[in-house]
Amino acid sequence: MSSLRVSIDSGVCIGAGQCVLTAPSVFDQDDDGFGLVRTGREDGGGDPLVKDAARACPVQAITVEED
């Protein structure tokens, strides 16, 4: 069974918020509006929209790796 590792490159993120709109159970925004992976959701939390959220990012700041 494969597992996921989800991360956001904070140096690339522009705070567009598409990740939060697409998969709010996995992504959130910090106080400055930049995306972050919710604590404990680094494995994608079983959300089927994680990969869609990564594709929706206008600057490709999200990485979804399968083990």
C-alpha positions in Angstrom: 0.0 0.0 0.0 1.4 3.4 -0.9 1.5 6.4 1.3 1.8 10.0 0.5 4.1 12.8 1.7 2.6 16.3 1.1 4.6 19.5 1.5 4.6 23.1 0.4 7.7 25.0 -0.6 7.2 28.2 1.5 9.8 30.0 -0.7 7.7 29.5 -3.8 4.1 29.8 -2.4 2.4 33.1 -3.3 -0.7 32.6 -1.1 -3.1 32.1 -3.9 -5.2 29.8 -1.7 -6.2 27.2 -4.3 -4.9 24.4 -2.1 -7.2 25.5 0.8 -10.1 25.8 -1.6 -9.5 22.4 -3.1 -8.5 20.3 -0.1 -9.3 22.2 3.1 -8.9 19.1 5.3 -5.2 19.0 4.4 -4.2 22.6 3.7 -4.6 25.9 5.6 -3.1 29.3 5.4 -0.8 31.0 7.9 -1.3 34.4 9.4 0.3 36.0 6.3 -1.9 34.1 3.9 0.7 31.5 2.7 -0.2 27.9 2.3 0.7 25.2 4.8 0.0 21.6 5.4 -2.2 21.0 8.5 -0.4 19.4 11.3 -0.9 15.6 11.1 -2.0 15.8 7.5 1.5 15.4 6.0 0.3 12.1 4.6 -2.6 13.6 2.8 -5.1 12.5 5.4 -6.8 10.2 2.9 -8.2 13.2 1.1 -8.7 12.2 -2.6 -8.3 15.9 -3.7 -4.7 16.3 -2.5 -3.3 15.7 -6.0 -5.9 18.1 -7.5 -4.8 20.7 -5.0 -1.2 20.3 -6.1 -2.2 20.7 -9.7 -4.3 23.8 -8.9 -1.3 25.6 -7.4 -0.4 28.4 -9.9 3.3 28.3 -8.9 3.6 24.5 -8.3 4.6 25.0 -4.7 3.0 21.7 -3.5 4.8 18.4 -3.7 2.9 15.1 -3.4 5.2 12.1 -3.3 4.1 8.5 -3.2 6.1 6.0 -1.2 
